[in-house]
Amino acid sequence: MRTLGPMIKALCILLALSVVAGFAGCQDEKANGALYLTWKFGAFTCDEADVMEVHARLYSYEDSSAVVESRDNCSANGLQLPDVPPGEYTLLLQGLNADGCATHEVRRDITVPEGTVNRVDELALLRRHRDLVANWYFDNRLDCLGNGVKQVEIQVSVGDRFDQTFLSLCEGFQTTISEKLPVGDIRLAVRGLDDEGNSIAFGTVEYDRDVVFQMPCEDVVKLEVPLSMCNLIDCETVD
């Protein structure tokens, strides 16, 4: 029996250490928190903004998939994301129309506290920005090579608040405009240039301000401009 004494004593010490370690591990665990959100559309209601539901997602800085997400009717005027591990996140809140397409959104860096609720009120849901894709074609049904057009100059203007010109190869028949335009009627003026930079084709079209709100399920706003061939003098004087 005396030979077993040291062994039993050692086992008791190991058992005690394991219990202490387990207790310390429990002490290190952090209680999950929660996030409560409310939103607004400026002076508009959900119905006036044509938003039926809201969809909230939290992203960590380590994963491209949402850590947690939730959705509810827009008219509920509040949404909670429960049981979220405490930490720093990026919040994506989107307003969805009747077809389930995101028409409004806001992004925000968010902290979820340990064991409590972080309330974030009146997040401003704004119209989702979509790139413009300007397409052109020739009314004589020939292609760029057939018309001798090498490049195109695309002037985009919104009243006196935006005016910028973009250059693109003709053969692609489109270019993407990522700049965020102010609200207003959009005018596109496209010039076709030959290999010496002379203007030999021209077209212009004006779109109503509401064009950016149409077909909201599309990822981009598509605009078309027909081009007509013109002589050097006429091309330089049209506007």
N, C-alpha and C positions, 0 to 999 in steps of 0.2 A: 504493500500500500504506500510505503514511503517513497517508492520510485515513481509512483503515479502523481504524487503531489506537484512536482514542478510542471508536469505536462498539463494538469488540470488548471494550474495557475496561469500558464501561458495561454491556454484556450480561453479562459475568462477574460484575460487582457485583450486578446484579439476580438472577442465578442463585444467588449465594451468599446473598443476603438471603432468597430464597424457601425455600432449604434450611433456613436457621436458623429461619424462621417455622414451617415444617412440623415441625421438631424440637421447637420450643417448644409447638406445638399438641399433639403427642403427649405431652409432659410434663404438660399440663394435664388429660388424660383420667384419670379415676379408675377403679380396678379395682372391678368389682362384688363385692358381698358375698353373704352367705347367712344364712338364719335357720333354726334347728333348734328344734322345739317338742316338749314332752311335756305330758301332761294328766292330770287325775285327776277322779273323781266323788265326792269325800269318801271314805267307807269302802266305796263300791260298786265293783264291777268293771264292765267294759263291758257284759257280759251282764245283770248285775243292773240296770243303768241303761237297758237296752233300747236301746243305741246300737251300731250296726253299723259306721258309718264316721265319720270326722272330715273336715271341709272347712275349709281355711284360706285366707283371702283378705287381701291387703294393699292398702290404699287410701292414695293420696297426698292431700294437701290441695288439689290442683288439679283432680282428676278424680273423677267419681262412679263410674267403672268401676274394677274391680280391676286393679292394676298387674301382679300375679302371683297365681296361686292353685294349690292342690294338694289332693288328697284321698287318703286311704288307709284301710285297715281300722283300726278302733278298737283291736283287739288288738295292732297293731304297736307301740303305746306310744311312737311317735316319728314325726315328719314333718319333712322338710326342704324349704325354699323356696330353691332355688339361683339363682344368677345374677341377683341383685337389685341395681339401682343403689343406691349408698349414699345414705342420707337418713333423714328422719323419716316414719313411716307410722302408720296405724291398722290394727291386726290384728283381724280378726273370725274367731274359731274356733268352729265349730259341730259339735255331735254330731248325727248323722242316724240315724233309726230304719230298720227294714227297708223302709219305704215311701219312704225318701229325704226324710222331713220333718225339719226342724230342731227337736229337742226340748230341746237344751241349747246354751248359747252363753256366750262371754266376749269382751269387747272390751278392747283394751289398746293404749296408745301405745307404739310400738316404734321403736328406732333400728337401722338396718342399717349396720354399719361398712364401711369401705373395705377390700376384699381379704381379709376374715376372716369367721368365722361367729359370729353372736350366738346363744348358746344360752339359751333361756328354758324353765325346767323347771316342771312341775307346775302348769300353768294350770288353775284351778278351773272346770270346766265345770258351770254351774248350770242348773237348769230355766229354759227361756225364759219370760219374763214375757209373758202375754197379757192384754189388756183383757177385762173382763167386760161383757157386754151383757145388761142386765136387760130382759126383755119382759113385758108384762102384757096380759091380755085379760079380758073380762067373761063370767062364766058364764051370764048371761042372753042372750048373743049380740048384745046391742046395742052400738053404738059409744059413744065418749065423749060426743058430742052427745046421743045418745038417752038416756044415763044422767045427763046434766047434770054431768059431771065435766070440770072445766077443767084442773086440774093434778094431778100425783101426787107424793107424798112417798115416796122409797125409802130405807128404813133398811137398811144393810148392816152385819152384825156377825159377828165371828169370836170366839166366847167372850167373854172380858173383855179381849182384846188389840186389838180393832179395833171401833169403833162410830162410823159416820158416816152422815149423812142427806143425800140429794141431792134436788133439786127439778127437775121436768121438766114440760113441757106434756104433757097426756094424749094428744092426737091422734097423736103420733108412735109411740105404743105401745112405745117402747123408749128406753133411755138407756145411754150408755157410761160405764163406771167404770174409770178408768185407774190408780187408786191400787193400789200393790202390797200385797196382803193377806198376812198371816201364814198359815202352813199350819194348817189346821183346818177343822172343819165351818162352812159358810157359811149364815147365816140372812138371808133377805130378807123384810122386812115393808113392804108397799106400801099407802098410803092414797090414796084418790081424794078430791079436794077440789072443792067447787063454786066458783062465781065469787065467793063471799063468804069462802072459805077454810075452810068447814065440812067435816068429814070425813063422806062419805056412802058410801064404799066401802072395803073392806079385804080384804087377802089376805096370807098368809104361807106360806113354804115353806122348808125346810131341806135343804141339799145336803151330801152326804158330802164329806169333804176330797179324795177322789180325783176329784171332778168336774173339777178343773183339769188333770188328767192325761189325761182322756178326749179322743178325737178330736184328737190332736196336730197333724194336718195343717191344722186350721182356724186362721185367724188370731186368732179371739176365742173366748172361752168363753161360750156362750149359756145363760142361765138364764130360766125362765118362772115367772110368778106369776099364778094365777087370782084375779080380784077378784069379791067378792060385794057387792051393795048392802046397806046397813044403815041403821037410823035413827040419828039424831044421838047418842043416849045409848049405844047399842050400839057404835057406831064409836069412841067415845071410851074405852070400857072394854076393848075387845079388845086383845090384845098378843101 
